[in-house]
């Protein structure tokens, strides 16, 4: 990756002031270690009339893969080759943006202790990037930089000069020129817009990226005609972060319009929002209903069968009355994500003793599931093919036999209330079926009768008078007398077998 910044000057205002601004002496070639390679800073020319600084980033592709752990462009688990064979060592991207902020951090902030008058002074600048990925082509490049006052020269790079009929690649050669621009402004423009043009980041986009974007975009981003696209791409299209950034940008625009401080506008908006009640997500309502039922049953040792990514296990761990929580899932990947969510590797010894995760299939009996107070099957049964339900039924109700079993499943009748769900479609592509309230009650009643349980039904979510609740929950309670008789018969059979063997 390569980028040059040039400026011109006079004997009174020499161009070599660029060295003071960047805190890099023109007579030296310097190297800086970064997380993903080595950044070299050198000056191909340095005189009073003209000075050019070059930033060359040597990317360590292996270190990038190791630190990224599969995240970012070319980092999908099924694209192992793309992690090593890609354009990152050659084309400007978020890697170069991070190097700019690291190597030229003081210049980007607009500080210079040696010459404090320099950062605020405008100067002629010329920035050249020989290879820049531009998803959107030259038109988008102009649309991003021209509103900021840059004169833009952008040339598309052909796929192959020997075969012009193949057309242009997604790479461009970019030259930006401005007669009146501070160096800090130029660096902040590049820091934000390089990854936006590449439309990819080599690292995980965390919530603090919103603050980085707003700091670098201060003074120019709120009024940019493409601020929505810039915000969305910079934050890797993470909807929640994009919405947060857009709300804060709107506050800035309102403050500028009213000639007031952002804090004043922000406080007024917060006070107004406090009076509005946000709807509780159905997943949260479902977890709350499950936990309430477990508490009512007096359960202390709980199985989460089909635990997925561990959301319910995480919620149960917050309540000390649940002394042992076991998450079971057939998917190793889901268990890995659950382990990360729960931070098992960093959990204290006392807390870690309360939770276990292991792989298992509910289509088979498993001795490890016996002896627990309660078992939860939350949004699980609808993912099984109907012919496999009897196997699950026996594994849970016939073999494991917890005192309480909670089963939640979607109510297909409620689907007509989802405006975004096409008629006749199930809520998730992996659902093999979705039951009506009558179908669910019929299945649950039959299971309870076969295995000696009593069953009650609890609505979860708003209970529509016409179509019922979005989620239906069955609470199975083991009949003590039936279970005692079953244990006695099992013991008698075992004793008879032992007598015969003797």
C-alpha positions in Angstrom: 0.0 0.0 0.0 1.3 3.4 -1.0 0.2 7.0 -0.5 2.0 10.3 -1.0 1.1 13.8 0.3 2.8 16.8 -1.3 2.7 20.5 -0.7 4.4 23.6 -2.1 5.9 26.6 -0.3 7.9 29.7 -0.4 11.1 30.8 1.4 8.8 32.5 4.0 6.6 29.5 4.4 8.8 26.5 3.3 7.2 23.3 2.2 9.3 21.4 4.7 6.9 22.6 7.4 5.2 19.4 6.4 7.8 17.6 8.5 6.9 19.6 11.6 3.2 18.9 11.1 3.8 15.1 10.7 6.4 14.9 13.5 8.7 13.1 11.0 12.0 14.7 9.9 12.5 14.9 6.1 16.1 13.7 6.4 15.2 10.4 8.0 13.5 7.3 6.7 11.5 5.8 9.6 9.8 2.5 10.2 6.9 1.9 12.6 5.6 -1.5 13.7 1.8 -1.9 13.4 -0.5 -4.7 14.3 -0.6 -5.8 10.7 2.8 -5.0 9.3 5.4 -2.3 9.1 4.7 1.3 8.1 7.6 3.2 6.4 7.7 7.0 6.2 10.1 8.7 3.8 10.5 11.9 1.9 11.2 11.5 -1.9 11.7 15.3 -2.1 12.1 17.9 0.6 12.9 21.6 -0.3 11.5 24.9 0.5 9.6 24.9 -2.8 8.2 21.4 -2.7 8.0 18.6 -0.1 6.5 15.1 -0.5 6.0 12.5 2.2 5.3 8.9 1.3 3.6 6.3 3.5 4.4 2.7 2.5 2.6 -0.1 4.4 4.1 -3.5 4.2 1.3 -5.9 5.2 2.1 -9.2 7.0 -0.7 -11.3 5.5 -0.1 -14.1 8.0 -0.3 -11.8 11.0 -3.5 -10.3 9.6 -5.2 -13.7 9.4 -4.0 -14.6 12.9 -5.2 -11.4 14.5 -8.4 -11.2 12.5 -9.4 -14.8 13.3 -11.5 -15.0 10.1 -13.1 -11.5 10.4 -13.2 -8.9 7.6 -12.7 -9.1 3.9 -11.8 -12.6 2.7 -12.1 -13.9 6.3 -15.1 -16.2 5.9 -14.5 -19.7 7.3 -15.2 -21.2 3.9 -12.7 -18.9 2.2 -9.4 -19.9 3.7 -7.4 -19.3 0.5 -8.8 -15.8 0.2 -7.3 -15.0 3.6 -3.8 -15.3 2.1 -4.4 -14.5 -1.6 -5.9 -11.0 -1.8 -5.3 -7.4 -2.6 -4.6 -6.2 1.0 -0.8 -5.8 0.6 -1.2 -3.6 -2.5 -4.5 -1.7 -2.5 -5.4 1.1 0.0 -8.0 0.1 2.5 -8.9 0.3 6.2 -5.4 -1.1 6.8 -3.9 2.1 5.4 -6.5 4.2 7.3 -5.4 2.7 10.6 -1.7 3.2 9.7 -2.5 6.9 9.0 -4.1 7.4 12.4 -1.3 5.5 14.1 1.8 7.0 12.4 0.3 10.5 11.9 -1.9 10.7 15.0 -0.7 14.2 16.2 -1.2 15.6 12.7 -4.7 14.1 12.4 -5.6 15.7 15.8 -4.2 19.1 14.6 -1.5 19.4 17.2 2.1 20.5 16.9 4.0 21.4 20.0 7.1 22.7 18.2 5.1 25.0 15.9 1.6 25.4 17.3 0.7 27.9 14.6 1.1 25.4 11.8 -1.8 23.0 12.2 -4.5 25.7 11.7 -2.9 27.1 8.6 -4.2 26.1 5.2 -1.8 25.0 2.5 -1.8 23.6 -1.0 -2.0 19.8 -0.9 -1.8 17.0 -3.4 -2.6 13.4 -2.3 -2.0 10.5 -4.6 -3.1 6.9 -4.1 -2.0 4.6 -7.0 -4.3 1.7 -6.2 -7.6 2.2 -4.4 -10.5 -0.3 -4.3 -13.7 1.7 -5.1 -16.9 -0.2 -4.9 -19.1 2.2 -6.8 -16.5 3.2 -9.3 -15.1 6.7 -10.2 -18.5 8.4 -9.8 -18.7 7.4 -6.2 -15.1 8.6 -5.6 -16.1 12.0 -7.0 -19.3 12.0 -5.0 -17.4 11.5 -1.8 -14.5 13.9 -2.2 -15.8 16.8 -4.4 -18.3 18.0 -1.8 -15.4 18.4 0.6 -13.7 20.9 -1.7 -11.2 18.6 -3.4 -10.4 18.6 -7.1 -10.6 15.0 -8.0 -8.7 13.1 -10.7 -9.8 9.5 -10.8 -8.8 7.0 -13.4 -10.2 3.5 -13.5 -7.6 0.7 -13.7 -8.4 -1.8 -16.5 -8.6 -5.5 -15.6 -5.9 -6.3 -18.1 -4.3 -3.7 -20.4 -3.7 -6.5 -22.9 -7.5 -7.2 -23.1 -9.3 -3.8 -23.0 -12.5 -5.6 -23.9 -12.6 -7.1 -20.4 -13.4 -3.7 -19.0 -12.3 -1.9 -15.9 -11.5 -3.4 -12.5 -12.8 -2.1 -9.2 -9.6 -0.3 -8.6 -8.8 3.4 -9.4 -5.8 5.7 -9.3 -6.8 8.7 -7.2 -5.3 12.2 -7.1 -6.8 14.8 -4.7 -5.8 18.5 -4.9 -6.8 21.5 -2.9 -5.3 25.0 -2.6 -6.7 25.7 0.9 -6.9 22.8 3.1 -5.4 22.0 6.5 -3.4 18.8 6.8 -5.5 17.6 9.7 -8.7 17.9 7.6 -7.1 16.0 4.7 -6.0 13.1 7.0 -9.4 12.8 8.6 -11.1 12.7 5.2 -8.8 9.8 4.2 -9.2 8.0 7.5 -13.0 7.8 7.0 -13.4 7.5 3.2 -10.7 4.9 2.4 -12.5 2.1 4.2 -15.8 3.5 2.9 -14.7 3.2 -0.7 -13.3 -0.3 -0.1 -16.6 -1.2 1.6 -14.8 -3.6 4.0 -12.9 -3.6 7.2 -10.1 -6.0 8.2 -11.1 -5.9 11.9 -14.3 -6.4 14.0 -16.4 -3.2 14.1 -17.0 -2.6 17.8 -19.4 0.0 19.3 -16.4 2.5 19.8 -16.2 2.8 16.0 -19.1 5.2 16.2 -17.1 7.6 18.4 -14.1 7.2 16.0 -16.3 8.1 13.0 -17.8 11.1 14.7 -14.5 12.4 15.9 -12.9 12.1 12.4 -16.1 13.4 10.7 -16.4 16.5 13.0 -17.1 19.6 10.9 -17.8 17.9 7.6 -19.7 14.6 7.9 -23.1 15.9 9.2 -23.5 18.1 6.1 -22.1 15.7 3.6 -24.7 14.8 0.9 -23.6 11.1 1.2 -23.4 11.0 5.0 -25.8 8.0 5.1 -23.8 5.9 2.8 -20.6 6.9 4.5 -21.9 6.0 7.9 -23.4 2.7 6.8 -20.2 1.5 5.0 -17.8 2.8 7.7 -19.7 0.8 10.3 -19.8 -2.3 8.1 -23.6 -2.0 7.7 -24.1 -2.9 11.3 -27.7 -1.6 11.6 -27.6 -0.8 15.4 -24.4 1.1 15.2 -25.4 2.9 12.0 -28.7 4.0 13.6 -26.8 5.3 16.7 -24.4 7.3 14.5 -27.2 8.7 12.4 -29.0 9.9 15.5 -25.9 11.6 16.8 -25.3 13.3 13.5 -28.9 14.5 13.5 -28.2 16.1 16.8 -25.2 17.9 15.4 -27.3 19.3 12.5 -30.0 20.4 14.8 -27.5 22.2 17.1 -26.0 24.0 14.1 -29.4 25.0 12.8 -30.4 26.4 16.3 -27.0 27.9 17.0 -26.9 25.9 20.3 -24.8 23.3 21.9 -25.3 19.6 21.1 -25.7 18.8 24.9 -28.8 21.1 25.1 -30.5 19.4 22.1 -29.5 15.9 23.4 -30.9 16.6 26.9 -34.2 17.7 25.4 -34.5 14.7 23.1 -33.7 12.3 26.0 -36.3 13.9 28.2 -38.9 13.4 25.5 -37.9 9.8 24.8 -38.1 8.8 28.4 -41.9 9.1 28.2 -42.1 6.6 25.4 -42.2 2.9 26.1 -40.2 0.7 23.8 -41.8 -2.7 23.1 -40.0 -5.6 24.7 -38.7 -8.1 22.1 -40.5 -11.4 21.9 -37.3 -13.3 22.6 -37.0 -11.4 25.9 -40.6 -12.0 26.8 -40.1 -15.7 26.1 -37.0 -15.9 28.4 -38.8 -14.0 31.1 -41.8 -16.4 30.9 -39.5 -19.5 31.1 -37.6 -18.2 34.1 -40.8 -17.3 35.9 -42.2 -20.8 35.3 -38.9 -22.4 36.5 -39.0 -20.2 39.7 -42.7 -21.2 40.2 -41.7 -24.9 39.9 -38.9 -24.5 42.5 -36.3 -25.8 40.0 -32.7 -25.5 40.9 -31.0 -27.8 38.5 -32.0 -27.0 34.9 -31.4 -28.4 31.4 -31.6 -26.1 28.4 -32.1 -28.6 25.6 -31.3 -27.1 22.2 -29.5 -24.2 24.0 -28.3 -22.6 20.7 -26.0 -19.7 21.4 -26.6 -19.7 25.2 -29.0 -16.7 25.7 -31.2 -18.6 28.2 -28.2 -20.1 30.0 -26.8 -16.6 30.3 -30.0 -15.3 31.8 -30.3 -18.2 34.2 -26.8 -17.6 35.5 -27.9 -14.2 36.8 -30.3 -15.9 39.3 -28.4 -17.7 42.2 -31.4 -19.9 42.9 -30.5 -21.9 39.8 -27.5 -23.9 41.2 -26.8 -26.0 38.1 -27.4 -25.1 34.5 -26.6 -27.4 31.6 -26.8 -26.4 28.0 -27.1 -29.1 25.4 -27.0 -28.7 21.6 -26.3 -30.9 18.6 -24.3 -28.0 17.0 -20.6 -27.7 18.0 -20.6 -24.2 16.4 -23.5 -23.1 18.5 -21.8 -24.4 21.7 -18.6 -22.5 20.7 -20.5 -19.3 20.4 -22.4 -20.0 23.6 -19.0 -20.5 25.4 -17.8 -17.2 24.1 -21.0 -15.4 25.1 -20.7 -16.8 28.6 -17.0 -16.1 28.8 -16.4 -19.5 30.3 -12.6 -19.1 29.9 -12.7 -16.0 32.1 -15.4 -17.0 34.5 -14.7 -17.3 38.2 -14.4 -20.8 39.7 -17.6 -20.5 41.8 -19.7 -19.3 38.8 -18.1 -21.8 36.4 -19.1 -24.7 38.7 -22.8 -23.8 38.1 -22.7 -24.2 34.3 -21.8 -26.9 31.8 -22.2 -27.1 28.0 -22.0 -30.4 26.1 -23.0 -31.8 22.7 -25.9 -34.1 22.4 -28.8 -35.1 20.2 -32.3 -35.1 21.5 -33.2 -37.9 19.1 -31.4 -40.4 21.5 -31.6 -41.2 25.2 -28.7 -39.8 27.2 -27.9 -40.8 30.8 -26.3 -37.4 31.4 -29.8 -35.8 31.2 -31.3 -37.8 34.1 -31.9 -36.4 37.6 -32.6 -32.8 36.9 -35.4 -30.6 38.3 -36.5 -29.1 35.0 -35.8 -29.2 31.3 -36.5 -26.4 28.7 -37.2 -27.0 25.1 -37.4 -23.4 23.9 -38.2 -23.0 20.1 -36.8 -26.5 19.5 -39.6 -28.9 18.4 -40.5 -27.0 15.3 -36.9 -27.6 13.9 -37.4 -31.4 13.9 -39.0 -33.4 11.1 -42.4 -34.7 12.5 -41.3 -38.4 12.2 -38.5 -37.6 14.7 -40.7 -36.1 17.4 -41.5 -39.5 19.1 -37.7 -40.0 19.6 -37.4 -36.6 21.2 -40.5 -37.3 23.3 -39.1 -40.5 24.7 -35.6 -39.1 25.3 -37.0 -36.2 27.4 -40.2 -37.5 29.0 -39.5 -41.2 29.0 -35.8 -41.4 29.8 -34.6 -38.2 31.4 -37.9 -37.6 33.2 -37.3 -34.2 34.9 -40.0 -33.0 37.3 -40.8 -30.1 35.1 -40.6 -29.7 31.3 -41.2 -26.4 29.5 -41.9 -26.4 25.8 -42.3 -23.2 23.8 -43.1 -23.1 20.1 -44.5 -20.5 17.6 -48.3 -20.2 17.2 -48.8 -20.3 13.5 -52.2 -18.6 13.8 -50.4 -15.4 15.0 -48.4 -15.2 11.8 -51.1 -13.1 10.1 -50.2 -10.3 12.5 -46.6 -10.1 11.1 -46.8 -7.6 8.3 -43.4 -8.5 6.9 -44.2 -12.3 6.8 -45.7 -13.4 3.4 -48.9 -15.5 3.7 -48.2 -19.2 4.0 -44.6 -18.8 5.1 -43.2 -20.0 8.4 -41.2 -17.6 10.6 -37.8 -19.2 10.0 -36.5 -21.1 7.0 -35.4 -24.0 9.2 -38.8 -24.6 10.7 -40.2 -27.9 9.6 -43.7 -27.0 10.8 -45.6 -24.6 13.0 -48.5 -25.6 15.1 -51.9 -24.0 15.7 -53.0 -23.8 19.3 -55.2 -26.8 18.9 -52.4 -28.9 17.3 -50.0 -28.0 20.0 -52.5 -28.8 22.8 -53.3 -32.1 21.1 -49.6 -33.1 21.0 -48.9 -31.9 24.5 -51.9 -33.7 26.0 -51.0 -36.9 24.4 -47.3 -36.7 25.6 -48.5 -35.9 29.1 -50.9 -38.9 29.2 -48.3 -41.4 27.8 -45.6 -40.4 30.3 -47.5 -39.5 33.5 -47.3 -35.7 33.4 -49.9 -33.0 33.9 -49.8 -30.1 31.5 -50.9 -26.5 31.5 -50.7 -23.9 28.7 -49.3 -20.3 29.1 -49.5 -17.6 26.5 -46.2 -15.7 25.8 -46.5 -12.2 24.3 -49.6 -10.3 23.6 -52.6 -12.6 23.7 -54.7 -11.6 20.6 -58.4 -12.3 21.1 -58.7 -13.7 17.6 -55.4 -15.5 16.9 -53.9 -16.0 20.3 -50.3 -15.2 21.4 -47.2 -15.2 19.2 -45.6 -18.0 21.3 -47.3 -20.8 23.1 -45.8 -22.5 26.1 -46.7 -25.9 27.7 -45.7 -26.5 31.3 -45.4 -30.3 32.1 -45.4 -31.4 35.7 -44.5 -35.0 36.6 -47.2 -36.8 38.6 -45.5 -37.9 41.8 -47.6 -41.0 42.2 -47.0 -42.1 38.7 -43.3 -41.5 38.9 -43.0 -43.4 42.2 -44.8 -46.4 40.7 -42.5 -46.2 37.7 -39.4 -46.2 39.9 -40.8 -49.2 41.9 -41.4 -51.2 38.8 -38.0 -50.4 37.5 -36.4 -51.4 40.8 -38.4 -54.7 40.8 -37.3 -55.5 37.3 -33.7 -54.8 38.1 -33.8 -57.0 41.2 -35.4 -59.9 39.3 -32.6 -59.6 36.7 -29.9 -59.7 39.3 -31.5 -62.7 41.1 -31.6 -64.7 37.8 -28.0 -63.8 37.1 -27.0 -65.0 40.6 
